[in-house]
Amino acid sequence: MSDFFSTFLDELPQIGAGLRVTLEATVLGSLLALLLSFVLGLAAGSKLALVRGVSRAVVEFFRGTSLYIQLFWFYYAMPQLTGYELTPLLCGIVAFGLNYGAYGSEIVRGAINSVPRAQYEAAVALNMSPFHRMRKVVLPQAWVQMIPSFTNLLIQLLKCTPLLWLISAADLMTVIQQIRDRTGETLTAYLTLLASYFVLAYALTLLMNLLERSAKRRLGLHTGAGSLLRTRSAESATTSGGTR
């Protein structure tokens, strides 16, 4: 164990670089996933059958195929078809964004559909355009309901970043694996990884809880003093958008 931690301290610059790659893949992948979630989720509610059909086809394709295979396809197969080769990190960002964006689109679609019909009717009665109805009435209420599910997707995306090791990206998993190979300390190496990903996941959870509190305040909903650290129940996640 002492050999592992002495090597760990010696390799702190590489560990920092690996952690940065992991965070970049998580943050940029989640931003792409968030963008696609809203594009595909809103398209699923379009009045045009073609738009709805394209949205459904994209969602079902990326939900129905393995993230593992998608990652390998972008890294190994796409350069042979297009002649363009993406960096390992960019392959990860694109694969994570497309895969989790497909799942996130269902979160967006479900949250928008859960906004009470009376809210739509009130907005129409106020002569709001469809764009303003969505931006000022529907999305603020739906957004509060999306956050808990988006938090789960964000944590799942973080936990998938070790797959970058398979395409030679120098992420945190890769660096710890190299230290393990040099020291032979398998147990200590993987315990360190477990602790590292737990800390990262918990930090992201706290940030998302803070975002949820802010979103609730904007709607005038009550947020208790301990809500930042509170574990959500299924009931609270369902009713967080307001009184039905």
N, C-alpha and C positions, 0 to 999 in steps of 0.2 A: 504493500500500500504506500509506503514511504517513497518507493521508486516512482510510482505513478504521480504522486503529488509534487515531487521534486521536478519531474519532467513537465508536469502541468504548469508549474510556475515559470519554468524556462521557456515554455512555448506560449506564454500569455499573449504576445502580439498576434500569433497565428490563431489562437482561440478567439481573440477579439475580432479578427477578420472573419472567422467562421460564424461567429454570432451575428456580425453585421449582415452577412449573406442570408442567414436564416431570417433575420428581421426584415430585410429587403424583400425576400420572397413572400413573407407573410403579409406585409403592409401593401406592397404593390399588387400582389395577387388578390388580396381582399378588396382593394379599390377597383380593380378590373371586374371582380365578381359582383361588387355592389352596383357598378354601372350597368353590367349586363342583366342583373336582377331586375332593375327598374325598366330597362328597355324591353326585355322579354316579358316581364310581368304586366306592364302596361299594354304591350302589343297583344297579350292574351285576351284582353278585354276590349279589343278594337271591334268596331262594327263591320269592318271589312273581313270577309272570310279568308282571303288570301293572306292577310297579315296575321290573323289568328293561326292559320295553318302553318305558316313559316315558323312562327314562335313555338308552336307545339312540336314541330319536327326537330328544331334545334334543341329544345329542352329534353325531349325523349332520347335523342341521340347521345347527348353528353351525360345524361343520367343513366342511360342503359349500357354505356361502355365503361370499361375500367380506367380509372385515373392512371394506374400503372402503365397501361397500354397507350393511353393518350400521351403521357410523358415521353415514352420511348418513340412514339410515332413522330412527335415534333422534333426529337433530337436525332433520330436515325433515318426515318423514312422521308420526311419532308424535304431534306436537302437533295435527295435523289430525284424527287419529283419536280422541285422548283429551282434547284441550283443555288438556293440561299441557305446558309447555315447559321442557325441561331446559337447564341452562347448558352451554356447550361442553365445559368440563372434566368435568362429570358424565356427559355423553354419551360422552366418551372412556373414562372409567372403566368405565361399564357395558358398552360395546362390547368393550373390551379384556378385561374380566373374563369375559364370556360366551364370547368366542371362544377365549381361551387356557384357560379352565376346561374347555371341551369337549376340547381336546387333552390337558390335564393329567389328565382323568379316565381316559384310557387308560394314562397312566403309573402312576396309583394302582392300577388294575385289574391291570395286568401285574406290578407289584411285589408285590402281595398274592398273586397266583397263583404267583409264583416262590418263595415261602417253602416250604421242604420240607414235605411232608405229615407227616413224622414229628413236626414241631413241633406241628401241630394235634393229632395223636394223643396226644402227651405232655401237652398242656394238658387234653384231655378226660380222660385218666387221672388227672390231679390234681383232677378234679371242678370245673374252672373254668367259669363261666358264659360264654356266647358273647361278652358284652360284655368280660369280663376277658380272655378268650382273645385278642380282637382288640387290646385296649389294652396288655396286658402281654407278649404273646408275638409276635403277628403284626406289628403296626405298628412296633415298634422295629426289627425286622429289615428290613421292607419300606421304612421311611423312609430308611435309608442308601442303598438302591438308587434311590430316587426323586430324591435331591438332585441328582446330575449332570444328569438330564433336566430337572428343574425349573430348574436354572441356565441351560440352553439356552433354555427358554421365557422366562425372565425377561429374558435379553439380547434375544431376539426381540421381546418386548413393548416394551422400551426403544427399540429401533430403529424401532418402529411409531409412537412418539409424534409424529414430525413430521407424521403425518396430521392431527393436531389443527389444523394451520395451515389445512387446507381448510375447517374449520368456524369459523374466526376466533377460535380460542383463542390467547391471548397466551403461547405456549410459547417455548422457546429458538429453535426454527426460525423462528417469526414475527418475533422481535426481530432476529435476524441478517439475515433477508430484508429487513426494513425498512432496516437499515443498508446493505445491498448496494444497494438501490434509491436511497438518498441519495448514496452515494459512487461507484457504478458499478464497484466492485471485486468482480467475480464470483468470480474465482479465489481471492482471499484470504478472502472470506466463506465459501465452501464448504470450503476447507481448514480454517478455524477450526471449522466445524461437524463436520467429520470428526474433528478432534483432540478436540473436546469430547465427542462421543459415544463415542469410543474410551476416553477417561479414565473416563467414567461406567460404561461396560461393564466395564472392567477392575476398577474398584473394586467393582462388584457381584459379579464373579467371585471376587475375594479374600474377600469376606464370605461367599459361599456355600461356598467351600472351607473357611473356618473353621468354618462350621456343619457341614459334612460330617465334619471332624476331631472335633468335639465328639460327633456322633452315633456315630462309630466307637468313640470312647473308652468311651461308655456300654455298648457291646457287648463291650468288652475286645479290640477289634481293634487291630492294630498301625498306627500312623500315623507315618511317617518325618518327620524334621525339615524336609525340603524339600517335604512334601506340599502345603503351602499354595500354593506357586507351580508345582507340577508339573502338566503337561498330562496329562489323563486319557486312557488308552487304552480301546478297546472292552472289552478283557479285564478291566481293573481295575474298570470301571463295572459289569460283569456279576457279578463275584465279590465286590463290596464288602459284600454282605449277610451274608457268612459262608461257612463251608465247606459245600459240598454233600455 
